[in-house]
Amino acid sequence: QVQLVESGGGLVQPGGSLILSCATSGFTFSTYTMSWYRQAPGKEREFVAQATSAGDTTYYADSVKGRFTISRDNAKNTVYLQMTSLKPEDTAVYYCNAVLVDWYEYWGQGTQVTVSS
């Protein structure tokens, strides 16, 4: 059974840091492009960051560039999102996503990140 399980969310003050993890199983993780998305209440889900299968190429939304870092550990089948300089507008449910282009796509259940003083 394919599983993507996010963890690490919580409440953090503005300017703080948080690291999210997405542990996966049930598919060949090292061949998939991994991404993070987020969705705030009443808003559409938006792209945050992406790492290609080898982890050597990354992409970021303009809103998080310079503050967030995506990384992956193919030996652990896990993708991470390091978040720094957090802002209230970063508050959202964060989801990890796995894609084998033109073949398969999987989503995790999400983890809540709340940035508030």
N, C-alpha and C positions, 0 to 999 in steps of 0.2 A: 504494500500500500504506500502510495506517495504521501509524504508528510513534509511540510514546511512549518516550523514552529518558531515564532518570534518571541524574544524575551528581552528584558533590560529596560523596558519603559517605566515611567514613573513621573513623579512631580519634581521639578527642578526650578531653581530661581533663574530669572533672566541673567545672562552672562555665564551661566553654568555649563557643564558638560555632561554628556551621557553617551554610553556605548550600547547600541542595539546588536543583538545576535539573531541569526536565523539558522537553526539547525535543521538539516534536511536528511531524508532517507527515501529509498524506494525508486531512485532513478540515478542515472550516471551523472552526478553533479559536475564533474570536471569538463563535461562537454556542453554544459548549458551556460547561456548568458544569464547573469543574476542582476536583479535591480531592486531598488527600494522605491516605493510609492507612499504617498500619504493622503489622507482625506480628513479635512476638518468638517465640523458639523455644518450642514447646509451647502457644502461645496463639493465640486467634482473631485474625484481622485486625480492627483497630479504626480508626475514623474519627479523623482528626487535625485537618484544616482544610479549608475550602471557600471558593471564590471564584466568585460568579456571573459570567455571561458578560462583563459590562462591568467587573467587578472592583470595583464600588462597594459590594457587599454581601459580607461575610465571616462565617464561622462557625468556631468552634473547640471542640474537646473541652475539658472542664473541666481535664483533666490538663495541658494545654499553654497554656491561656489566660494571657496576660500574658508568656509566654516565647517563643512562636512567632508568626511573621507570614507569612501567605500573600499573595502578590502575583502579578500576571500582566502580561505585556507582549504585547498582542494583535498588535502590529506584528512581533514576533519569534516568535510562536506558542509562547511559553514561559511556564511557571508556575514560581514559586520558593517555597521554604520557608526562611525565615530562622529559625534556631534559636539561642537564647541561654540562658544559665544551665542548660546541659544537665546532666541527672542520669543515673546508671547505669540507671534504669528507662526511659529513653528509648532504650536499646539495642534495635534492631530493624531489619528490612528495611523501608525506606520505599518506597511505591509511589505513582505518580501515576495519576489516574483522570479520564477525560473522559466526560461524560454529556450527551446530547441527550435530554431527558426523553421517555419513551415511544417513542424511536426507536433510539438506539444507545448503547452503552457500551464503552469501551476501557480497557485497563490497560497500564502499563509493566512492565518486567521486574524492577524494584526496585533499590535501592542500599542497601548495608549501612552503618548508623551504629552505632558502638560507643563507648560512653562509659565510660571506665575510667581509673583512676589507675595 
